[in-house]
Amino acid sequence: MASDIVGINEIAEMASVSRQAVVNWRSRAADFPKPISDLASGPVFRRSQVRTWLLRNNRKLDSLKSESPYYSRLKGFRGDSDELENCIKDVVEQLGGTTNSSKPGMLLGQIQSGKTRGFVGVIAAAFDKGFDIALVVTKGTKTLSAQTVSRLSADFSEFIAEDEVLVLDIMKLPGKLTRSELSRKIIVVAKKQKHNLERLIEFMKSEESLKNRKVLLVDDEADLASVRFVKKRGENSVKQGAIASQLDELRDLADSAGIAFLQVTATPYSLYLQPEDYEDQQSGANFIFKPKRPAFTVQLPIHSGYVGGNHYFGDHEPGHPLTYLVAFVSEQEQDALRRMDRRRITKENVLEGPNTIGLRRAITTFVVAANVRRWQQLEAGDKEKKYSMIIHNDTQKSAHAWQDQVIEWVFLAIRDASHDSPQKLRPLFDQAYDDLSASVIADNAEMPPREEAFELFLNALQNDDVVVAKVNSDEDVMALLDDKAELKLRTPYNIFVGGNILDRGITIPNLIAFYYGRNPKTMQADTVLQHSRMYGNREWGDLLVTRFYTSRGVYNRLHAINRVENALRRAFSSGAHDRGVVFIQSDPSTRVRACAPNKVLLSDTVSVSSDGMFLPSGFMTRGGVHMAGVQATLDKLIKPEWRDTGDLVSVKPEVAVAIIDAIESSMEFDDDEFEWDAMRSLIDYYSDMEKGGDGNIQLIVETGRLLSREGSGDKSGRSILGTALRSKLLNSNRSKPILVLLQQEGGIDRGWTAHRFWWPIFIAPSDAEPCVFAKKTMA
């Protein structure tokens, strides 16, 4: 790589000698490294080869040793950006003075954003600051542990070759370590599993020479097992989980000699959202709980090409290419895939039956999408890439086996049809081509001609270039990893089918299709978001043909999780230590009461922040006499003088709540019910004078809206609010909460019942702290 190439002047600087001295070494030393090229400016050499020669000949690298020898060399080898270097140095600077065994530092990344690269750099920089040992604990799978050992060994390969650093897997120790080995900088990797941690604790206890050396403890995927509380059946007491207790013991062992403690994660909620005092909270002494923060938090810089939750579940203007990323699968299909029922799905009907529509569409569209990108690359004169797809199975064993069987049937039926009756696949292909064209053309990019694309599609299937690999165990994953510790892409079209094993730490290159075959009713954010292997550094062209397949109900919960994630991350990174995030819960008597954040199921929450809106979507209006009565009530509550003036009107929160109560009975929902209690609670909370309000909420009322029901599913509310109101309300400072009331014209031609109805949109004050409403907590 370019950063590893040096000339005569750089060699002289490395060895703190003159340029002429280097010229003399070349002419007099037969073993001096050969140049890799002779340029007009002079010969150039491989830095690592020169450094090895200098060490072998006792040439001291004074300049390197006085200026961060470990990290500067690692940076040169890896080509770290200045932003990453600053982040790493910031972490190490704070680790030295502010953390201890009970108060960690936090390196906060995003999923698939390069967290491993970040903490490996921290280890090197910590070695420069006098640390001697790095203990790295990882998620409890063989795969991630092996990947971590492989990554550390690769990044520190030059140091290992020069006997400066020793990288060990705690379960594969080479016997008794020698005095020479123990004198080096040592990195030990252990997965968060009982026997691994027992071995690590015993290693630290048994090696006397390690007891007085400075230790850096790196807890990778720190939210997983590191903070866990369990309640035994029949007992009232709550105890810490076994892995968390072992980590405590490990921290205590190292604390006497000096320990720095760094947690690394992309989903920090179980770490931040711990009450300061569990007993006080259980007794109800407090009302609003703020997040408990680590000693410090440093955010990992995110590459400009990073793709994350906001791309898939964020708020986008209508017609934007990213509005096409999500494709909905029916609840009927997900139910049929969850339980074996050969009346609903058979081998013979998988290409025509109603219960495999999404699955066959996903597989077909993936092959077409890969061909679109490869055609574009060929047209641009670029190298054609290989692509991947994930089908994420249900966790239940019976459902898992049934889904494997159905996926195999669908794939074989598509492949066989490509040989026997290609035109049978034409409707599937046309649907995929039209779907992809919408997002590609929205970005003014080019599609291959339809007939050419159809031929490419058939060729891929007929030539057996589309491969399906089942990944259900550590052993399956290990067999598929390449030398970069990523899943190996064998052909241009690779489909991986698996369950939990395809989550944290697994990198799947060039992933452009993701079929989420689960339908969990409750979803913890730190679990669900880590399933998102489609996050990471992605080319924009690949993103234009990427599709995420799931049911609307699961999408709604993922959307809610992403909003909570954004609200929490914004609070954690804003530096507003005293404000944080407010957690509230509905209560029949007091309307709003506090709830402990550590008990919040994040998929059962509603998040509101200063740059978002909260509104119902995806509903049908009621009809008949009932709807006429509701509208008569609302006509009395929503006064004529408030309507279409363009002005904000202040009203008491009980007036706004009465309006919401009436509107609630006018709507029916297809999938997830809207959280009307959340809207009422948010009105109460933000208008409360004790929380900074003035006791009122502002209304703005408009009539004559003509939106069709097809466009009512916009959860962001941006298209529903409209351009004029967006500009007026969202692009200005708001000192009070606002309730927008839009009267929508009904009519069968628009997909509604005949009656008009009112559409409410809640907007928080622009200077308000993020607020998370918990509609349910863990028992």
Secondary structure, 3 states (H helix, E strand, C coil): CHHHEECHHHHHHHHCCCHHHHHHHHHHCCCCCCCCEEECCEEEEEHHHHHHHHHHCCCCCHHHHHCCHHHHHHHHHHCCCHHHHHHHHHHHHHHHHHCECCECEEEECCCCCCHHHHHHHHHHHHHHCCCCEEEEEECCCHHHHHHHHHHHHHHCHHHHHCCCEEEEEHHHCCCCCCHHHHCCEEEEEEECCHHHHHHHHHHHHHCHHHCCCCEEEEEECCCCCCCCEEECCCCCCEEECHHHHHHHHHHHHHHCCCEEEEEEECCCHHHHCCCCCHHHHHCCCCCCCCCCCCCEEEECCCCCCEECHHHHHCCCCCCCHHHHCEEEECHHHHHHHHCCCCCCCCCCCCCCCCCCHHHHHHHHHHHHHHHHHHHHHHHHCCCCCCEEEEEECCCCHHHHHHHHHHHHHHHHHHHHHHHHCHHHHHHHHHHHHHHHHHHHHHCCCCCCCHHHHHHHHHHHHHCCCEEEEEECCHHHHHHHECCCCCECCCCCEEEEEECCCCCCCCCCCCEEEEEECCCCCCCCHHHHHHHCCCCEECCHHHHHCCEEEEEHHHHHHHHHHHHHHHHHHHHHHCCCCCCCCEEEEEECCCEEEECCHHHECHHHEEEECCCCEECCCCEEECCHHHHHHHHHHHHHHCCHHHECCCCCEEECHHHHHHHHHHHHCCEEECCCCCCHHHHHHHHHHHHCHHHCCCCCEEEEEEEEECCCHHHCCCCCCHHHHCHHHHHHHHCCCCCCCEEEEEEECCCHHHCCCCCCEEEEEEECCCCCCCEEEECCECC
